[in-house]
């Protein structure tokens, strides 16, 4: 089953050099162990653009869709045999990036 690990951050600064190095080690590990599907870091929320095309014409606005102290800073998509393995990996991911990690299964 595939899982999304959402990295939740609450500071303006992105990863420190030490955190980036720990993330690289974690990424290498989950690639070697066969859990890796895809991962990526995101720019800060103030660099976001929201597109809403639910009406007659697309509405494009600057900034995040939601004002919040916490925001999505990055993510991993992993393949794991079950939730227990995913949660253990999420614990290691949280330790590596020094951020909270939300775990959600894909349907």
N, C-alpha and C positions, 0 to 999 in steps of 0.2 A: 504494500500500500504506500502511496505517496503522501507526504506531509509537508505543510508549509510552516517554516519557522520564521515568524515575524520579529524582527529586532526592534524593540521599543526603546526610544531614547528621550531624554528630557533636558538636554543641554544643547546650546547652540554649537559648541565645538564638536567636531566629528572625532573619530578614533585617534588616540595618541599613537606615537610610534610603537610603543610597547603593546598596545591593544592590537594594532595592525599586524604586528609580528605574531602575536598569539592566534589571531584569526587565520593567518596564513598557515600556521602549524595545524590548526583544527581542520582547515580546508584540505590540506594534504592528507591528513589522517582519514577523513571520510571518503576521499577519492580512493585511497589505497584499499580501504575496507569495503568499498563497493556501495556506499550509501548515497554518494553524491549524484544529484541530477543537475542542479543549476543553483547559482547563488549570485547575489549582486548587492552592492551598496547604493544608496540613493542620495541625491543632493538634498540640501536643507529644504524645509517646507516653503520658505519664502521664494524659492526658485520654481515652484510648482505652477502649473496652469490647469484650470479645470474647464472641460468642454461639456456642455449640456445640450444635446441635440434631441431632446424629447418633444420639442414643439415644432413650429413651422421653420425656424431658423436656428442654427447653432449659436449658443451664447458662450463666449470665451471670456474667462475672467482670470486675473492673476491671483496667485497665492493659493494656499491649501483650501480644500473644500470644507475644512473644519478648523476653527481656532482652538488650539489645545496646547497645554504645556508638554504633553507627550506626543511623539510622532513616530511614524515608520521610518527607520533609518536604513534598513536593509532587510535581506531575507535569504533563506536557504530553502531549496526544495530537495527533500531527501526521499529515498526509497528505503523503507524498513519493513521487516516482517510483521511487526505489531506495534501497538501504542507504547508498550513498556520499553521497547528498544528506542522508539522515537523520543520518549520522555528522558531517557538516560542520555541520549545524544543532545537533546535540547539543554540539559543541565550542563554538559560540557561546552556547548555553544555559548550559553550565557556566561560561563566562567571565562571563556576565551575573549569574548567581545566586551565583557564587563557591562552588560545591559540585560534588561528583562527580555525574555523570548517567549512569545505566544506560539503554541502548537495547535495546528488545525489540520485535520485530514481532508484530502480531496475526496469528492464524491465519486 
